[in-house]
Amino acid sequence: MGKRGSRSQNQLLSTLTKKQKKHLRDFGEEHPFYDRVSRKEAKPQICTLSESSDSSDSASEAESEPEQVSGYHRLLATLKNVSEEEEEEEEEEEEEEEGALDEAEVSSEDGGSEVLPADPEEEDGDGLPGPSQQEPPEEFTDTKHESLFSLETNFLEEESGGSCSLKASQDQNSSDPFLQHVNKELKEKEIQVVATNPKTTHELKWPILGQLVFSSKFQKSGAFKPPKDLDLKALHLQKPLESTWTKTNSQFLSGHPKSSSPFTPLQKELFLIMNSYQDLFYPERTALKNGEEIRHVYCLHALNHVLKANAQVLSNNSRRRSQKLGVGDDDAFRDQGLTRPKVLIVVPFREAALRVVQLFISLLEGDSKKKIIVSNKKRFNGEYGSDPEERPPNLKRPEDYEAVFVGNIDDHFRIGVAILQRSIRLYAPFYSSDILIASPLGLRTIIGAEGERKRDFDFLSSIELLIIDQADIYLMQNWEHVLHLMNHMNLLPLDSHGVDFSRVRMWSLNNWSKYYRQTLLFGALQDAQINSVFNKYCFNVQGQVAVRNVPMTGSISHVLVQLPHVFQRMEAENLTSVIDTRFNFFVNKILPQYRDAVMSHTLIYVPSYFDFVRLRNYFKKEDLNFTHICEYTQKSGISRARHFFLQGEKQFLLLTERFHFYKRYTIKGIRNLIFYELPTYPHFYSEVCNMLRATSTGEEAAWTCTVLYSKYDAQRLAAVVGVERAAQMLQSKKNVHLFITGER
């Protein structure tokens, strides 16, 4: 019986891999394995390991160890929590690992589950470990998976002609805008005078974009002509984008049959500015009209930038290996930043992130029969996709509302994307990612505030391309998150994160990254807060281009009801005093006119939540007969407030702009309308005014509309009444102006 047992143990030991034997030495039992047939983990078998097998294994392991390993690669190995010995063992266990890797990388047809972090509190869902973590989550420590996307352990595949291959003609003197931008060397004197140098500006007019304003502190502004015909070969697109772009963008080219260009007229002008690495502010991006068209072109630019940057690193890896150079042996290969993330794309909802990733996949695949590897695709589709059945039926909302709030509208997310050799890795750790896609709230919870224990913003230190899409929506979410993000962009990291400083560009080491960062800002309106971000936080050495078209006709022309609009101007000494001036003007001049019971059914539209709280407290103090609805009001409270207002039981209704933005309810029973401040979105003005049609009772002659404004509301005023009328109203000595709209 004993001999038979020992013989079976010896047979068992002969079938064990090195990794299983190592587990046996450490824990006294066989390394558990995965049964592919039953899809269950087999029970471990208790057995002893002989000294002879132990010594033979250790001898073979010693022979298999590489003779020379650089200190930098040893550091990388410790960060990954994987030894060189385990890497060799993984290669020998290729058949076992392929099954598990397929489940983690590609969505399996049999619906296999993916590996999730063991402790959700320690893992934020983006692979970014908290300060208390000693090692990355198990999901991101697979050796083969990590080495596949690691720039340090990959080399240029010149023969394969893959997406990361550099064109042989590209060198330091190339006409490629990417190389011209990253290789541009600033001088210390130029940086010192930036704070004192005034911006030079130049106005241009292009066929599609319209009025442009070019400004820069580094160079004299010069006129650059709009594109006539864009040749794909002249754009220096990295492979495979030259061949995939036309197919990916074909849905927008059908409306331009006479043009042979792979770009629409709008995309053509936008991409010329993007590809020249200038900052861009485009305030005419709408979800209903041109949102997807613009998303396609900035995704092309972002992916082109990442492929070129990675190709440069991989090419230098190959050259260094051919020259047998170690870490720090030669600093002539400066090709990266202090951290790996190069592109940050800020979008408001998960649906937008889903579409960006889908575009990246389309641009890398194209017509190729060989599909690219997309890791964690099933998990991504589950977390960022949406179920059409969850949407409430029979909701009548404007078309622009349907276009904005489509799909998954969760606004708290962040995800890292690594791109390398026809492979895309989703949910990559931030410090192993090329592209970060996140919402302002998702980034805010990572960046944290001063004094918080768990906070990190080093991953923003080397962002070379910042894309902020749908910036106007952040005004409806929390604009402070955007400002907080901008204040932490391109700061020197607090930790080295295992970087090889001999490969870091000098302008990144000098903390000049913000002068090389390109910022692309897209929104649906001209707003002072958005303009402030573009003017205050954009220092690109290539200059800034802003689209400054002024509306000739305002949204007041879309008011369909016959209604007198009384615009009352208040005089404010400065911008900081506008808030108090408006409140005092309303309380002392406007409200007394409506306190009479005859002036019932009065809706007060308040854009700012802080103004709303101030008015609500004042109305309570004065014991006025009012009700209120804001974005935080429960559904039952909304129903009661709307009922009381319609029946006339409540004389005033305070309504916030955010509530209108997120719900777009039609408020019935309005007879008197007061705009405490001009709306952020111009079309909200006509929408609210047209609500009076909902309860037309033949008393149209008694309807009133009062609007408060100051000289600091010039942009919003021009969007409502038109630029010419706004100029006359602001320059006039009269403080009251009357407009009549509606059918005659």
Salt bridges, closest charged atoms under 4 A:
ASP26 OD2 - LYS22 NZ 3.44
ASP54 OD1 - ARG25 NE 3.48
ASP57 OD1 - LYS21 NZ 3.46
GLU61 OE2 - ARG25 NH2 3.85
GLU90 OE2 - LYS19 NZ 2.97
GLU92 OE2 - LYS18 NZ 3.64
GLU103 OE2 - ARG39 NH1 3.95
GLU105 OE2 - HIS145 NE2 3.58
ASP110 OD2 - ARG39 NH2 2.33
ASP124 OD1 - ARG414 NH2 3.69
ASP126 OD2 - ARG414 NE 2.33
GLU139 OE2 - ARG379 NH1 2.69
GLU146 OE1 - ARG425 NH1 3.62
ASP176 OD1 - LYS308 NZ 2.82
GLU242 OE2 - LYS167 NZ 3.13
GLU292 OE2 - ARG295 NH2 2.69
GLU292 OE2 - ARG355 NH1 2.72
ASP331 OD2 - ARG334 NH2 3.52
ASP335 OD2 - ARG503 NH2 2.74
GLU351 OE2 - ARG355 NE 2.89
GLU365 OE1 - LYS371 NZ 3.93
ASP367 OD1 - LYS247 NZ 3.13
GLU383 OE2 - ARG379 NE 3.18
ASP400 OD2 - ARG664 NH2 2.71
ASP400 OD2 - HIS683 NE2 3.32
GLU402 OE1 - ARG391 NH2 2.65
ASP410 OD2 - ARG350 NE 2.59
ASP434 OD2 - ARG340 NH2 2.96
ASP434 OD1 - LYS342 NZ 2.69
ASP458 OD2 - HIS497 NE2 2.89
GLU464 OE1 - HIS305 NE2 2.68
GLU464 OE2 - ARG505 NH1 3.16
ASP469 OD1 - ARG285 NE 2.84
ASP469 OD2 - ARG295 NH1 3.94
ASP527 OD1 - ARG716 NH2 3.57
GLU571 OE2 - ARG569 NE 3.06
ASP580 OD1 - ARG614 NH1 2.91
GLU631 OE2 - ARG658 NH1 3.50
GLU677 OE2 - ARG582 NH2 3.98
GLU677 OE2 - ARG716 NH1 3.38
GLU687 OE1 - HIS660 NE2 2.95
GLU687 OE2 - ARG664 NH1 3.18
GLU699 OE1 - ARG671 NE 3.89
ASP713 OD2 - ARG582 NH2 3.40
